């Protein structure tokens, strides 16, 4: 006799962010310190 196969596969998790949101967050993080210094004389 063979053992019955258990199907404990979980449903696919929903992404927290859409790919567009991920890309925007990554770009924002990458360019967070790109502030042009203000030099006054």
C-alpha positions as CSV (number, residue, x, y, z in Angstrom):
1,X,0.0,0.0,0.0
2,X,1.2,3.5,-0.8
3,X,0.8,6.4,1.5
4,X,-1.7,9.1,0.4
5,X,0.1,12.2,-0.9
6,X,-0.6,15.2,1.3
7,X,-1.1,18.5,-0.5
8,X,0.0,21.1,2.0
9,X,0.9,23.6,-0.6
10,X,0.1,27.1,0.5
11,X,-1.6,29.6,-1.7
12,X,0.8,32.0,-3.4
13,X,1.5,35.0,-1.2
14,X,0.4,38.4,-2.5
15,X,3.3,40.8,-3.1
16,X,3.6,43.7,-0.7
17,X,4.5,46.0,-3.5
18,X,3.9,45.9,-7.2
19,X,6.9,45.8,-9.5
20,X,6.5,49.5,-10.3
21,X,6.3,50.4,-6.6
22,X,9.4,48.3,-5.9
23,X,11.4,50.0,-8.7
24,X,10.3,53.5,-7.5
25,X,11.3,52.7,-3.9
26,X,14.7,51.4,-5.1
27,X,15.3,54.5,-7.1
28,X,14.2,56.8,-4.3
29,X,16.6,54.9,-1.9
30,X,19.4,55.0,-4.4
31,X,19.1,58.8,-5.0
32,X,18.2,59.8,-1.4
33,X,21.5,61.6,-0.8
34,X,21.8,63.2,-4.3
35,X,20.9,66.6,-3.0
36,X,22.8,69.4,-4.8
37,X,24.7,71.4,-2.2
38,X,23.6,75.0,-2.0
39,X,26.7,77.3,-2.0
40,X,26.1,80.9,-1.2
41,X,28.7,83.6,-1.0
